[in-house]
Amino acid sequence: MRIGDLAERTGASVRSLRYYEKQGMLSSERSASGQRHYGEDAVSRVVLIRQFFAAGMNSRTIAALLPHIKNNGERCPPQVLRQLVSELERIDAQADELARARRTLNDMVEATKEAMRAT
């Protein structure tokens, strides 16, 4: 599939896809005219890359982890395992912070609704 098709199917911009490729996170074949062509597996890979970015991971970390995801983490080197654990801990801490912020906002909404009902 061409880069525009991949962008449409994944919600990523063409610019982002080019960046992913430049960073070694995504690969393509080139046609005789130089156009990028991606296999069907590129869709799930781009979705995964976008999930990792949304979780706050940087491109260097993502690029280092992607080769080990294909084999479901089997025989990951110890440094990759440490990196995976570190990312999980960071995401868990971030999720805890978001949950606290959500509770605070929810309390404010409920207090405002209650005050409005009382008037």
N, C-alpha and C positions, 0 to 999 in steps of 0.2 A: 504494500500500500504506500501511497505517496505521503509526504510530510503533512499536507493539508488534511488528508483523510485521518491520519493518526491524531492530529490536533483536534479534529472534530469529534472523534470517538472517545478521547480521553479528557477533553476540556482543557488541555494544556495549550498554550500559545505556540505558534511555530517558532517564535524566538526562544521559548523555553526548551523546546525539543532540540534545537540547535545547540543550546547551552549544555543540555544533558549529554549530548554526543561529544561535545568538546571536552567535557569533564570526565569522559570515559564511562558514563553511566548507561549509555544507550549506543547501539551500533546500527549501522545501515549499510546496505549495498548501494553502489553508485551505478547509474545507467551510463550508457555511452555518452549521453549528453550532460552527465554530471548530476542528474536529479537523484535525491535520496529515495531509497525504497526500503520499507521495513517489513519484517515478517509479522505474522499474526501475534506472536508472543510479545511483541513490542507494546501491545495495548496493556497487558497485565503488568509489564515492567514499568511503564510510565505511571500507571495508577499507583503502584507501590512507591515509586520515587516521590510522587506528589504526597502520598500519605506520610512518608518520612519527613519531607519538608514541612508539612503541616504540623508534625509533632515537634518541630524545632531543631531537627538535625541539619547539619551543614553538608555541603556537597562533598567535601573530602571524606567525611564519615560515611555518607551514603555510598560513595564509590568504593570504599574499602569493604563495606558489608555486602554489597550486591552479589559478588561472586560466590559467597557462602550461602546465600538464600536459595540459589538454584538447587543445591543438594540438601536443602532443609537443615542446614547447620551441621550435618554430619562431618566429623573430623575437622571442626574449626580449630585453627591454631589457638593456643591459650590467650594470646593478645586480642584476638577477635572475640573470644568468649568474654574477656574482661570488658571489652568495648560494648558488647551487647548488654551485659549486666549493668554497666554504667548508664547506658541510654535508657534502660528500663527504669532504673532508679530515678533518673532525671524526669522521665515522663510521669512516673508515679507522683513525684513531688509537685510537678506542674498540675497534675489532675487534682491533687489535694488543694492546692491554691485556688484553682478554678471552682472547686466545690465550695470552698469557704466564701469566695466572692459571690457565688450564686446564692448561697444561703443569706448573705447580707442583703443582696438586692431583693430577694424574695421577701425578707422581713420588712424592708422599706415599702415594697408594693403593698403588702398586707396591711401595714400600719396606715398607709395613705388611704387605702380602700375603707378601712375601719373608721378613720377620721371623717371621710366623706359621707359614710352612712350615718354617722352621729349628727351631722348637721342638717 
